[in-house]
Every structure is written in C-alpha cells, then in structure tokens.
Amino acid sequence: MLSGEQGPAVALSMRIITELGRIRGATELVDIDSVHIDGCIFYGQAGLDFAQKLVALGGQVRVPTTVNVGSVDLIHPHLILQNTERERWVAQGGRDLMQAYVDLGCRQTWTCAPYQVDSRPDVGRHIAWAESNAIVFANSVLGARTDRYGDFVDIAAAITGKAPKGGLHLDAERGGDVVLDCTSLSPETLVLDVTYPVLGYLAGAIAGTTNPVFVGLPADVSEDSLKAVGAAAASSGGVALFHVVGRTPEAPTLEAALGSHVDAPVHHITAQRLNAARQELSTAREDKLDAVSLGTPHASVDEIAEAHAAIVGGPPLAEGVAFYISTGRSVFAEAERRGLVQPLEEWGVTFVLDTCTYVTSILRPGTRTVMTNSGKWAHYAPGNMGVDVVLATLGECVESATTGTVTWNRELFT
C-alpha cells in the first residue's frame, strides 16, 4: 500500500495511517470491520480539497463506511438558510463535500448515530469511528473497539481497511480510571430523561480524557439514556469510553470495569451536584421561548415515539415557536412506517435530516432562547449558534412549546 502498488489514493491514506501509528507508539496495524466518517461537515475549503483529491486519485472505501451529518439537509434543502454570502458558501461547499464522500463509496447514512440502525459492530470487533458520541457509544455500549479518530484519518482508515493498534484498541487502555458513585440518587431521579445528559456532563468534567465507571445506575437503563451520557461526556470532556456496572458489556462487576486500577478515586454524585450542573448548562435568562431542538445525537425511533406520546392529542404549538427533531434517514423511515411522523408534522414539528441544528444555519433569524433535552446541544449551541439554552425534560420542552414561555424546575433532581 505504501509503495503505491494499490494506487495513489491508497498510498496517501496509508501514509496517514502509519504516521498516526508512529505518533501513537503502535507497533502494528489492525484490520477493521467498519468506519464512521466525521469529515463530511464543511468547515472550510481544506476539507473539501482533501476529499476531492482522494476522489481524483481513484479512492474507494474497502470496508462498510457510514457518514456523519453533513452541512445540508439534502432531503429538505429549504431548511438551510442562505440569506448571506457565507451561508450560501457553506451550503454549496456542504453539498460538494457530501457528494465527494458518496463518490468514495460511503453509504448515505448522514447520521451522528449510526449505531441505532445502520451499523452495530459486535463486542470486541475493531473499528475506526470518528464523531465523539459515536466513538463513546461504540466503545462503551456496544463493546466494539475504536480509538479517537477524526477528520482525514477516518477516510484514510476506510480506504486502507487498517488502523494503528494503539489506544482503546488495546485491553490495557480500556479499564476504568475514576468511579462515579450514583447510589444516593432517588428512583424518581433515575427515571428522568434529563438525568443522563447531566450525568454525562459531570462525567466529562470529572474524568477529562480518562474512563469513568458508573455505579448505582439501573441495570435496565436504556440505550437512549446511555447515548445521552456518552454524548455529553464527550462534549464537556474527552471521554471515549465509560462503563456502567451491571449494564455495559465490559463491566459485569466493578472489579472487571476497573481492571488494574483498583485504587481509582471515587466521586459521589448527588442530586445537588446534578441540579447545579443542569443550571450551569442552562444559560437562558429570558422567559420567552423561541424554539425547541431535540435529537442531538440524532433521535431514535423510541425517542420519536416518546415525543409523539407527549405531543399528539395535547395543546397546540404556540405561535412563533419552532420545534425541531433531528434524526437520521433510516430512523426517519422507520418512524414513518410506524405512523409517527405525519401527526407530529401536522402539530408543527420540523424534522431535520442529514444535519443538525447546532452545526448549520437552520434556526430562524432572531432566535434567542432554545430548550433542549440534549446535553451535547446545550454545551455547544451557545457558542456555535449564538443562542441561549435551557436543558430540560421532554415534558418541560413540550409544555413550554405550547405556552411560548420557558417552564422548568430548577431543583428537579432529588
């Protein structure tokens, strides 16, 4: 591959992979089963030039490869604002970049949550996934093995089918480093949807780039709740792997989760800490609500069904309030098949596919206050989109959307 015997795109990609391996201290490469590409969001000309160069060199992926959100909703292009020269530049660059990854042989999944429908690698299988929430979910909930990969490296791995055997591909790197003891949290707190993004936010702040281990969470905690934990932990910190004792595949016991780190420090997570963290994430100071945004990471079928149950048959959407649910194409198709989409759209929900409301210009001009049930959205949107946010339960989001006024319990956790 390095010598060019398999073509210039493979040679270029393998130079990237072997150099990354040198930096990581890896002594060999590992065959990978799948890749998830994060490099298809248009952040500027360099990313587009790189992808189009690989296309021009004849590059093609050689393992099943899914793609993350892009910068455009290709199904609903009218949602993307193109009022300014910059917005038009991003929209065109986004379309061109997404097409380049299609030309390279990637599946048109356009979702940050490929693990929901499109790609679910088995326990112990080596993969090369980019996008922080996808990485942490694959490692933690599925028990697959991926290090932290990002733009350019991801497509290089897909074209070569190889990754450096280092980092979280190795047994020695997958043990827990810090314990988060949640045993004092009440049953009422542990059934709330918003508990889990706040737990993730705290985990990222405490663990940084190490591996946290949760003790005291329900053994039947849902994948959607674990998704919320990982996404927030990878946003507030650099968490790429967490364990939940009694729930995730590498943590049947605390001892198994910790491995050799038997003296890992313990942090006690109390209701007071959760309430303080939620208030820290909630930056809004005005009561007037402009929008609700759900689905970061992309909403699952179950989450769309929960929104349907909370919305349909209830009060109408308040005038002037926008209500968005971001999801992937495969999940949207299943939600349509179940009859969930049309009633929600008739109520006023706007479904966003292929992209997300915190990475591209979808929110209406003048939007100032947004409610969300996503810790990741709450963490990033104020800086990315210039809005203020309230992190809330699904019920609080829906109630506020029907009144046009922000309503939330600041001391929700007990």
N, C-alpha and C positions, 0 to 999 in steps of 0.2 A: 504493500500500500504506500509506504513512504517513498519508494523508488519511482512511483508513477506507473507501475505496471497495470494498475486498475483504473487509470485515468487521472487527470489533473484535479478533479473535484475531490476524489478520494485521497490523493496525496496531500492536498491542502488541509482537508479535515483531519487526517492522521497526524499532521504536524501539530495541529492544535491539541489533539488528544494526548500525544506523547509529551508535549511541553507541559500541559497541565499535570500529567503524571509525574514529571520531574519535580515540579513545584510542590506537589502533594507528598513527595517521597515514596511514591508507589514503585514497586519493582517489577510489576507485571500488569497486564490488562485483563479485563474480564469481559466475557461475552454477555450482551444484554438482550433482554426479551422485548423491550419496548422503550419508546422515547415519548416524552411530552414536551412540546416546544413552547417556550415563553417568548421567543424573539420575534413574534409576529405583531407586536404592538408598535406602531410607528412613533418613535421618539425623535426621529431626525433622519437625515439623508444617509448617514453611515450604515444604519441597519438595513435600509433598502438596497444600498450599493452592494453590501456583503451578500445578501440573499440572491440578488440578480446575478452577481458574479458566479455563485455556485450553479445557478441555472445555466449560464452561458458556458460553464465548464462541463456541462453534462451531468451534474449531480443528481442522484436519486437515492432516496432512503432505502435501506435494506432490511429494516425491522419495522413492525407496526408502529406508526407515529401519529399521535394526536396533536392538535394545535390548540393553544390557549386562546383567550379572547383577542380580537384584533381591535382596531380603532374605529371600525364602522360596523353597523348592523346591516349586513348585506340583504337581509330579508325585509327590513323596514328602513330603507335608506333615508326616508323623510324625517326620521327621528334625529338625525345628526345635524346639528346647527352648522350652517355655512354662511353666516352673516358677515364674517370678517375675512380678510385675506389669509390670516393664519388658519382659521377654521377650514377654509377651502383647501389650503395646502395640506393640512393634516388629513382631511377626508380623502383627497386624491392619493396621497402617499400611503395612507392606510389600505386603500383598495389595491394599490400596486404591490404592497408588501404581502398582503394576504394571498394575492394571485401567485406571487413567487413561491410561496410555500406549497401551494397547490401544485405548481409546476414541478416541485421537487418530490412529489409523490405522497405528501401528507394527507391524512383524512380530514375532511372539512367538519371537524367537530366544533371548533371555535368556542371552547368552554374552559373555564379555570377548574372545573371539577370533573375531569374525565372518568374518575373512579365511580361516578354514580351509575353510568350506563355503558360508556364507550370502552373503558379499559380497566380491568381489575386484575392486576398481576397477583399470582399466588404467593403465599408465605415463603420467604427465603429466596425468591427469584430476584436476580439482579436486573435493574432497570436504570435508565438515565432520564430522570424527570426534572424539569425546571418548573418555575412558578411556586412560590413559597408554600402556599396552602396545599398544593398537590403533593409536594415533596413530603411535608409533615404527615399528611393523611396516608400516603403510600407506606411510609416507614412505620408509622405508629399503629394505624387501624388495620391495614392490610397485612403488615409484616413483611412487605417486599423490601428491597434494599436499594436505595439511591443516595448518593451524596448530594450536596447542594450544587446544582447545575444552573447555569444562566444563559443569557443570550450568546449566540455564536457557538458555544460549547455544545449546546443541546442539538443543533442540527449537525454538527461535526460527529457527534456520537451516533446519530441516526444514519448518516451516510457510511460510517465505518462499521457500525454494529458493535463498537467497543467503548469501554470506559476505563479509566485508571482504577486499579484495585486498591483503593485507599478510602479514608474517611469512613462513612457509615456503611460502606460495603463490607467492613471488617467487623467480626464479632467483638473485638476489643473496644470498639468505638460506640457500641450500642447499649452499654449499661447505663443505668440512671446515675445522675450526679447530685441531685437535690430532691428531697421529699417535700411534697405539698400535702399537708395533713388537713383533710376536709371533714373529719369526723364530727366536728362541732356544728356543722350546718344542719339546719332543720329539714325534715322531709318536705315541708312546704317550699323551701328554697330550692331543693334539689330537683323539683319537678318544673321549675320555671325555665322557659326557653332562654331568657336573657342571662341566667346564671352562668351559662357555659362560655359565652364570649367574654364575660367579665373575668371568669376563672382563667381563660387563656391570656387575657391582657395582663393579669397579675403574674401568670407563669412566665411570660416573656420578660417582664420587668425583673423578676427574681432570678430566672435561670440564664438569661442572656443567650449565649450560643451553646449552652450545655443541655443535658437531657433531664427534664423534670419527671418525677414519678408522683402520680396522684394516688392518695389513699383515702378511702371513705366515700367514693362515688358509687352510685348504684351499679350492680353487676349487669343490669339490662339497659344501661344508658345508651341512647340511640346513636346511630352513625351521624345523624344531623347535629346532635349535641357535640360529639367528638370532632366533627368538622369545624364547628364554631370555636372549640377550644384551640385546635391547631392553627386555624387561620389567624386568630387574634394573637396567639403566642409567637407566630412567625412574623407578625407585624410590629408588636411592641418590643420584641427581642429578635433573636435569630434562631429560634427553636426549629429544628428539623426532625426531631424525634421526641415523643413523650410516651410514657407508659401509664396505664390505668390498671392498678392491681385488681385482678379478678375479671378484667374485661378485654384488654388488648392481648394479642397473641403471644407476645414475649414476656408477659407479666402475670403468670398464674399465681405467683406469690411475690411479696415484697423482696424476698431474698433473690428470686430469679430476675426481677427487674433491675436490681442494683448490681448484680454480678459481684465484681471485686470491690465495689465502692461501699463497703459495709458501714463506714463511718460518715456517710453522706449527711450533710446538715438538714435539719427539719424545720420547715416554716409552717406555722399554724394559720390556716385560712379561716377567718371568722366572718360573720355576717357584717360586722363593722368595716372590715377591710374591703369586702365586696361593695358595700354601699359607697365607700369613699372612692374606690376605683371607678365605679359607674359614674359618679358625679364628676370625676376628673375627665372622663371621656366625653361628657355632655357639656358642650361649650355654649349652647344657645342661651341667650338672655332675653329673648322676646317670646311672647305667648302666641303670636300669630304664626300659624303653620303654613308653609308654602308647599311642601312635598313630603312624601314617604318613599323610601327606597329599600326594598327587600331583595335578597338574593346576592349577597357578596360573602363568600363564594356563591356561585350560581345555585339558585333554589332547586331542591329536589322535588320529585313528584309528591312526596309526603308533605313537604312544606307548602307546595301549591294547594294541596288538598286542605291543609290547615287554614290557609288564607281563605279558601272558598268557604269553609265552615264558619269562619269568623265574619265574613263579609256578606255573603249571599243570603237574602231574606231579612237583612238588618237595615238600618238607616242609610240614606243615600250619601254619596261622597259630597262633601261641602264644596260650594262654588269656589273656584280659584285654587283648589288643592290638587296637585298632581300625585298620582300613585303609581309607582313603578315596581315591577318584579323582573329582575334579570335572571335568565336561565339559559341552558344550552339547547341546541336543536333537538337532540334525542329525547331529553326530558320533556320539552315542549310538545313534541309529537305524542308522547305517551299521555301527557296531561290532556291534550285534545281528544285522544281516543277515549279517555275516561269521562269526557264531558265537563271538564273543569274550566276550560279556557273561555268559552263563549259567555257564560254568566258573569265571570269576572270582568271581561272586557265590556260587557253591557253596563256593569256598575261603574266603570271608569278606570279600571286597571290598564296600564300600558305595559305590555310585555316587551322586554328588550332582549334581543338575541345577539349572539356573536361578539358582544362587547359588554361593557358595564358602565353604570352611571358615574363612577368615580374616576374613570380613565379617559372619558371622551365627552364632548360637549353635547349633552342631551338635556340637562336641567334647563328649564325656561329662564330666559334673562330676567334678572331681578330676584331670583330665588335666594332667600337668605337663611331660612330655618328649615331643616330637614330632620325627620325622625327615621330611625332605622333599628332593626334588631341585630345588626351585624357589628361586631367589634372591629373587624377589619375596615369596614366602610367608615365607622366613626373615627378610627385612628387616622385614616388617610384623607378623607374628603375635605376637611377644613383647609389643609394645605394645598391639595390638588385643585379643588373647585372653588375655594373662597367662600364656603358656606359654614354656618354653624349647625351643630348636630345635637340631637338627644338620642341616647341609646336606650331603647325601650322594649317592652314585651310586644309580641304581635298584637295582643289585645289592646294595649295602650296606643299602638300605632293606628289601628283601625278606628278606635274610639275618637282619637284626635283628628283623624282624617274626615270623620263625619261631622265634626263640630267646627273645624278650622282653627282650633285652639289647642296648643300643646298641653296635654294632660299626662302626668306621670307621677308615680310615688317615689320620692327621693330616698325613702327608707324602706325599700321593698323587701330586702333580704332580712331573714331572722335566723 
